[in-house]
Amino acid sequence: MNRYALFLLALPLAAGQTTVIRNATVLTVTKGTFQGSILIRDGKIVEAGEKVMAPEGARVIDAGGQYVMPGIIDCHSHIAADSINEGAVAVSSMVGIEDVINPDDIDIYRALAGGVTTANILHGSANPIGGKCQVMKMRWGKDAEGLKFEGAMPGIKFALGENVKRSGSPGNGFGASPGLRYPASRMGVEDVIREALTEARAYQKEWRDYQAKLDRHEQAIAPRRDLKLEPLVEVLEGKRYVHAHCYRADEILMLLKVSDDFGFKIRTLQHVLEGYKVAREIAEHGVGASTFSDWWAYKAEAYDAIPYNAAIMVRKGVLVSLNSDSAELMRHLNTEAAKAMKYGGLNETEALSLVTINPAKQLGIEGRVGSIEPGKDADLAIFDKHPLSNYAKVEKVFIDGELYFDRQKDLEERPAKVARKKALVDQFKAQEKKERKKPESSEDKKGEDPGGVR
Amino acid sequence: MKTGAAIAAGLLALVSLRGAGPETILLRGATVHPVSGPDIPGGSVLMRDGKIAEVGARIAAPKGARVIELKGLHIYPGMIDSATEIGLSEIGAVREMSDISDIGLFKPQLRAATAVNPASEHIPVTRANGITSVVTSPGGGIVAGQSVLMHLSGWTMDDMVIRSPAAMRMEFPRIQMPGGRFGGGEAAPGRGSPYADAKKRYQQQLQELNDFMESARRYRQAKGAAGADFEVDLKLEAMIPVLDGKVPMLIRAEKEKTIKEAIAFADKQGVRMILERGLEAWKVAPELKAHHIPVVLPPTLRLPEAEDDPYDKPFCIPGELSKAGVKFAFASFGPGDEDNPRNLPFLAAAAVGFGLPQEEALKAVTLYAAQIWGVGDELGSIEKGKWADLIVTDGDPLETRTQIKQVFIKGSPVDLDNKHRRLYDKYLAR
């Protein structure tokens, strides 16, 4: 119901329309903070500054006393995915989130209501090499294709450590894994990754040889397409980003060495809770780090996690973002960013960067989103108070210049939704009562299961 | 950060932790937020023998007292987290490091206070954000055991304990369907429907619970009538303070139906009830108010229960309960796996944007919590005679950006160093 209501609401603001947000405190993240306006046309930010003329016919949104920041970007989420883990194999690069997007997942709307406009949806962490990722915008109401961030670099999940090993340990099933599955140690995790990349290299060579023969106008038979190795060849060729789940410093260094040996770059280390211990090496490799603000001690490999992780890595020159990995945490990444001020003393802009421009850079979409600058997508979140305050709440969210979340509308529509639900339930109950009166209906009843009849 | 640690270390160096108890300390020149009354700008707090000796605008420093000038800073009562596993669980996923639950359905004789590890790394990490006391509870089964209310500082439980038992913890029986995130919820071969099975189990548990309460009551009666050779039953013995109304029952119930059944149970058994979790407490607010049943809330920062609940429902519930006149305290332990007691103040703050007055949010992590645990005259506000559990901040403690500058527990300065700060200092210098 939300979706249709909001779709109608978005109509007057459809692309092509000019919108001005004015009287706001604008937190551009990359170009300072000022009191002023933002001019939006054709889904893009045209101008942002202290004085912006409102063109005739423009829709004006007065944000007096309010704060506008770039739409929040979550570099690690699993919302809107019908399934997460293909755990039966240690290398599941043949599967991808792009095929299992559920555009009806209410968590999309909830994330939107927390100011999130873009998220990297990842495969789970059951495999050393997992499935392909999908970057998407929270365009609630659009279909699965409409959610996808067009033009974003494709990605793939790698994972190290406990989650991966667990499938090799008896009595500790994870995901769909039946019984034991190699690897069961961090040694084995490295081996599985090296084996798969070695295979990918051979596969890459097969195709290169084939192409070379064609170029020489020789007869050649095309190699059999391998859907598992194809994404890994893309990794080797720098055409697909690796987002690698990791915790401990040793396994982080292991993966950096593996990537050195195979001549590609890890795009981001995910979670990377001990990243602070090897921040220098991570920075030297030019690898991004996407971490939690302050989770710790929920498992052995998280026991040395510290809330200063983000700040230390920032200070050592790592490109850092804060992610959620949770449909709930995703709703308040702005205050998660504030924790990097509390723990480690980042300034406001550095803190906001952790959930805006930095994750945009990590996903290679910083030309489109992540800050308030002319030419970028008009993906904006308006808060009633400073977004780094725990008392702030989201009032409006724009994506591509369209209003996708409006708190006032949401509040206004609630009574109608409650009434509609009640009407549907009453209708259902009445029907059930009617059916129960029919003598032949007893044949249709299967079991006593109250929820199992329909 | 380093300065904060240095101040704390300096304070420690000045204070003898051993020997003749805590020294007399006068905190001066701060804005004092007693919570129980109006703020005192430029106020002072005198701490003596672990207690608050005086609070006011002007207090003369007694002879021998150490004076700490706190100009520009704020003094608040230390915060109280009403649901944690601190000390019972060190690393969630490591079974060997967990003492939360034991075998069996009825275990009222088990005491959390016995198994709390005073050297847990969670203690200094949690108090560094201004949480000075917590309730730690056992779990599992129906009657899980005895909760402890304790200060987050001390060499042993004897130093830490405020109340043990603070409550008898209970999980009210409910219809539990198999399934969950990785489960299928399908019927086992050759058996009835999973719902029918679950309902049968629930009815059986209800019966067992009522039988258990009846046994306890008869035991108490028999004990009263018997002589010195009366054979003690440790389980039933542990229930006597509950039946006598001296120890409340902390009853976990989530859904409306279960909460209503728990209220009826407490009513029938004549036990004092504190509702824990109460995801749907807002649906039962008038009953809770009428029965004077306080609520230990689930974390405010959680997802709505139902897909079609308003997106902000969990943020709004504290405000709704407050309006309905239900007393509650915030707590960090909840249905998710992300409990992080140091974030308690942010759970309170999250309700403020959605209808709960800030002062009420602050009380629900201080004074109201103390009142719920029966120690309203000992803890939870800055008042003469109460434990000197105080925090010194550079602003509103419910805001993440605020720094906790100093913490006093039982009148002594607490070292704000912890595992996280040590690792920070070590690796920042790498």
Interface residues (C-beta under 8 A of the other chain):
Chain A: M1 I106 D107 Y109 R110 A113 E162 G173 G175 Y276 K277 A279 R280 D294 W295 W296 A297 Y298 K299 A300 A302 Y303 D304 I306 P307 Y308 I312 R315 S326 A327 E328 L329 R331 H332 T335 A338 K339 M341 K342 Y343 G344 G345 D384 K385 L388 S389 N390 Y391 A392 K393 D410 R414 K417 K421 G447 E448 D449 P450 G451 G452
Chain B: M1 E90 I91 G92 A93 V94 E121 H122 V125 F182 G192 S193 P194 Y195 A196 L301 R302 L303 P304 E307 D308 P310 Y311 D312 F315 G336 D337 E338 N340 R342 N343 F346 A349 A350 V352 G353 F354 Q358 L398 E399 T400 R401 T402 Q403 K419 H420 R421 L423 Y424 Y427 L428 R430
